[in-house]
Amino acid sequence: MDLVFKLLRKNTSPTRLAGFLVSNLIGLAIIGAGLQFYLDARSIWQREDSFLKSDYLAINKIIDASHTLGGASAEFSQAEIADLRNQPWVKRVGAFSRAAFGVHAAVALDGAPGAGGRSMSTAMFFEAVPEGFLDVADGSFTWQEGDTDVPLIISKDYLALYNFGFANSAGLPKLSESLISGIPLRLDLISEDGSRRERLTGHVAGYSNRFNTILVPENFLRRMNETLGSGGTEPAPSRLIVDVSSPGDTAIARYLKEKGWEVAGDKSAASATYMLKVVSGIVMAIGSVITVLSVLILLLSMSLLMEKNRRQLHSLLMLGYKIRTVARPYWRITAIMSLAAGALAFVAVVLLRLYYLQPLRGMGGAPSGLWGTAGLLLLLTVIVILLNCVSITRRVRGAWR
């Protein structure tokens, strides 16, 4: 085997192999860096609403004088919902359900509500979205029949209004997210005519930066509407939650403007995530092109090398050497160069990551691990090796003729 390798490597061009190594290294490094930066940076926008994907938009109609004085409806008709579903950028549409009963909440700042000490109470409202639009992996946002404790998801704006508005003027203490999440709430649910009442406890299970609402589990709201509601038909929804394919698509803004609708809450998370995907996709596409070109360089180099050694290849095959034995030296060169390029590309990604990691953490990001990038680079390296090995085997088999 060593004699075969020494015989066939005579016409090897180090310059061509170095060209493949450098170009493949650059291509893989760009692909790996683009993927790793996307995985690390997306946490900046996703962390605030981890239970809601950034591709979800809450849509409502713009309230103007026609709704105030002219009696125009702020609810969505079935025809409007159907038209929205037919848009090419829409994956699915869900409706916000609202409570058909009154809600009164009390929280004690010392002790239990109603037991003396300082407390705060307020009228509230409940809404719910279809369960398929929520992603709470730890099961903290669930309710079963018979449970007396209800999980809530509230807007972060409400807590900010309390801390920097109401608390300052009333001389009440400021509350952090972690603190208020641990404070039990007393919930009084009252029917419209006041004849029926339910008393439950609640706790804040999460916060939303995009939706100005108070969410409860859908099955809880449905059950309470049956118990405390008037028993009439379900009212038309005034807000919709939409799963879109690309939140930053200009077609969305055009469609909403034509309809007189708007996206509620903070739009920056969806737009920023969309732009991050676009930029990362462009970077990875450039890296893919460079990688493909590097593979073509290696294929061309091997083809030229094997053409120069055609006589030696033919002679070895005539002497009884198997095709895989003759092809193995070229396989070895391909594997060594490809693995070296993949390893160096991974090192380059790690070094680049060290450059942006600290600023990313300062912006509130929670960097991802390196396993996804390492797996992608390894997969691409294996694909490059296999493609070259197949090409080499075909060239050796052709030398037999």
N, C-alpha and C positions, 0 to 999 in steps of 0.2 A: 504494500500500500504506500509506504514512504517513497519507494522508487517511482511509482506512478505519479505521486504528487510532485516530486522533484522534476520529473520529465515534463509534466503539463504546465508547471508554473513559470517556465522559462520566459514566455512572452507576456507575462502579466504586467500590466501598466500601473505602477503605483499612483501616477497622476490621476488616471481615471477613477481608481478606487477611492482616492482621497476626495475627488470631486463628488462621488456618491456619498461618502461619509459626511462631508460638510453639508451638502444640500439636504440629505435625509435628516441630519441633526437639526438644521434650521426649521425644516417643515414640521417635524415632530415636536420641537420645542414651542413653535407658534401654536400648534393645535393644543398641546398640553397646557400652555399658559392661558389660552383663551378659555378652556374648560375650567381650569382651576380658579381663575379670577371670577368667572360667573358663579361657581359654586360657593366661593367665599363671600362675594359681594351681595348676593341675593338676600342674605339674612338681614341686611340693613332694612329692607322694605318689608320683609315677610315676618319679622319677629313681632311686630305690633299686633298683627291679626293672624296669628298662627293657626287659628281655627277657621279662617276664611282664606281661600286662595286669592292671589292677587289678580286673577283673571275674572273675578266676580265684580259686577257693577250694580249698584242700587239706583234705580231710575224712578223718577216721579215727574209729574207735570208741573210746569212753572205756574205759580199762582199769580194772577194779575187781576185787574179790575173786573174782568168778565166773570171771574169766579166769585168775587166779592159782591158785586152789584147785579150782575146779569144772570146769575144762577147757573153758570157753566159748571159741568161736572169735573171734579178733580180725580175721579176714578177711571180706571182703564176698562174699556169694553172688551168683550171677547174677540171682536173683529180686530181691535188694535193689538191685542196680545198675539193673535194668529199672524198678523202682518209682521210683528216683531220676530216671531219664531222663524219666519221665512227668510230673514236676512242672512246673507252668506257668512257673516262674521259671528252669528249666534249659534252656540252649541245647544243650550237649553235655557228655558225661562221658568222661573218660579215666582209665586206671589207671596208677599208679606201677608200673614194672617193677623188680625187685630182682635183684641179682647172685646167681648160684648158685655162687659161688666166693669164696675169701678174698682180701682186698686188704691189702697191707702197703705203706706209703709212707714214704719217707725224704727229708729235705731237709737240705742242708748249709748251715750258717750261715757257714762259711769253706771255700772250695774246693768240690770235688765230693763227693757222698755216697760214703762208703767210702774216701776218699783222705786221711783224717786230718783233724784239726781238729774243731771243734765241729759236731755234727749232731743232728738230732732225727728219730726214727722212731716210727711208730704204726700200729696196725691201723686200717683204714678200712672203709667200705662204699660201694657204688655203687647209685644208683637212676637211673631215666630216666622221662621222661614223653613221650607222643606228640609228634612233631615239630610238629604243628599248634598246639600250645599254647605254643610258644616263638617269640619274635620277636627274633632277633639279626640285624639288617640288614647288619652288616659281615661276616657269614660267619665269625666267630671261633669259633663253637660248632658245628663240623662235623667229621666224621671219615670218611675213605674207606678202603676195604680196602687194606691195606699200609702205612698211616700208623703211625709208631711214637710219635707224640706225641698225647696225649689231652687235650682241653680239659675243664675242670671248672668247675662253678658250685657254690659252697659258701655255707653260711649265714654271715652276718656275726656271729652269736652265737659261732661256733667261734673266729673270730679274736679276738673280745673276751675269751673265756675264756682263750685263750693269753696275750694281752697283759696282762690284769689279774689273772690267776690263776697259771697255770703259769710264765710268764716271770719274774714277781716272785719266786716261791719257788725257782726253779732258777737264778736269776742269769743268765738268757738275755736277749738284746736284744729290745726290742719291735719289731714289724713293722707297717708301714703297708700299706694295701691295694695301693697302687701298687708297693711294694717286693716284696711276696709274689707279686704277679702276674707279676713278672719273674724269679722264682726257679724253676728247673726242679725237678720232683719225680721221684724214682725210684719207679716203681710195680712191685711184684711181685705178680702175679696167680697164685693157687695153687688148684688143684682141691681138692675136699673130701677126697679120699683122699691128697693130697700127691704124687701121681705125675706130675702135669703142672704146668708152670710157664711163665708168660710174663713177660718183663721189658720194660717200656715206660717212656717218660718222660711227664710230664704238666705242665700249667700251669693256673693259675687264670684263667679267662676272664671271670668275673663273680661278683657277690655277691648274695645274696638276703636280704631283711629279713623275709620271710614264711615261707619254707620251711626247716625245720631238716633239711637233707639235703645230700648231695653228688650232684649231677646230672652225668651223662655223656651223650653223644649216644645216642639209642635204638638206632641201627644198630650202634654199638660194643658196647653191652651185650648185644644179641641175639647178635652174632657171638661174643663171649667166653663167653656161656652155652652156645653150641653147642660151643665148643672145650674149655672147662674144666668145664662142668656135668655132672651125672650122666646127662643124656639123658632124664630123666623128663618128665612133663607139667608145664606151666607152673603154678606155684602160684597160688592165688587171691590177688588183691591185698589188701593191708592198708590201703592209702591210695588215695584217688581225687582227681583234679583235676577241678573242675567249672567250666564257663563259665556264669555266671549273668547274667540280664538286668538285675538290680538288686541289688548286694551288700548294701544296707542294708534290703532288704525284710524286714519282721517275719515273713513266712511262712517264710522260711528258718530263722530261729531256732526257731520253733515246731516245724517238721518235724524238725530235728536233735535237739531236746530229746525229742520223742516217740520217736525212734529210738535215743536213747542215743549219738549221735554228736557230734563237735565239730569246729570249724574250727581247723586247726593254724596255728601261726605268728602273725605280727602281723596283726591284723584292722583296725587303724586306717586303713591305706591304702585298703582297699576301702570302708569305711564313710565315710571323709572324702571320697573321690572321689564316692561316691553322693550325699552331702549337698550337695556342691558343685554337682553336676548339678541336683539338685532346686531349690536356691536360685537358681541361674543361670536355670533354666527358668522359675521363677515371675517373676523380674525381667524376663526377656525377654517373657513373656506379658503382663505389665502394659504394657510398652512397646509391644507389638503392638496392644493394645486402644486405647491413646492414639493411635497412628499411624492406625489405622482410623478412629477418630473424627475425626481431623484431615482425613483424606481426604474424609469425608462432609461436613465443614464447607466444604471447598473446592468440592465438587460442588454443595452447596446454594447457596453464594455465586455460583458461575458460573451456576447455573440461574436464580436471581433476577435476576442482571445481564442475562442473555440474554432473560429475559421482559420486562424493562423496555425492552430494545432490540429487541423483536420487530418493531416496525414498520420500524426501520432495516434490520434483517436481511432482512426480506421485500423491501424496496425495492432493496437492493443485489443480491439474487438476481434480481429482475425486470429489473434493468439489465444483467444478463449476467455478473455476477461469479461465479466458480466457488465451490463450497462450501468448498474448502480455503483459498481467498483470504479469505473472510469469517471462517472459523474460526481463521485464523492468529493474529490478535491475542490471542485467548483462549488459544491454545496457548502463545504467548510468555509471557503472564502466569503460566500454570501452570508452565512450565519454569523460569522465573526464580525463582519462589517455592520450588519443590521443590528445585532445585539449591542455593539459598541455605540452606534448612533442612538438607539433607544435609551441606553443607560445614561449617556451624556445629556440627552434631551431632558430626562427626568431630573438630573442634577441642575440643569439650567432652570427648570421650572421651580425647583426648591429655592434656588438663589434669588430668582425674581420674586417669589412669594415673600421672602424675608424682607424685601424692599418695601412692599406695600402692606404687610401684615399689621404693623403697629399703627399706621394711620387708619386702617380699616377698623381696628378695635376701638380707636378713639372716636370713630363715627357711630359706634354702637353695634358694629357687626359681630357675629359669632362665626368665625371661620370654620369651614368644613375640613374634613380630613383629606389626606392625599391618596386614599385608596382608589377613588374613582378615576383620577388622572393616571395613576400607576397602571390600573387595569386597562384603560384605553390605550396607553402607549405600548403596553405588552401585546395587546390584541393587534394593533397596527403593525408592530414589529413581526409578529408571527405571520400575518397576512403577507407582508413584504417577502419574508423568507420563503413561504410556500409558493408564491407566484414565481419567484426566481428559480426555485428548485424544479417546478414543473417545466419552465422554459428551458432550463439546462438539460433536463432529461430528454426533452424532445429534440434538442440540438444534437445530443450524443447519439440518440437513436437514428437521426438523419445521417450521421457520419458513417453508419454501417453500410449505407447504399453506395 
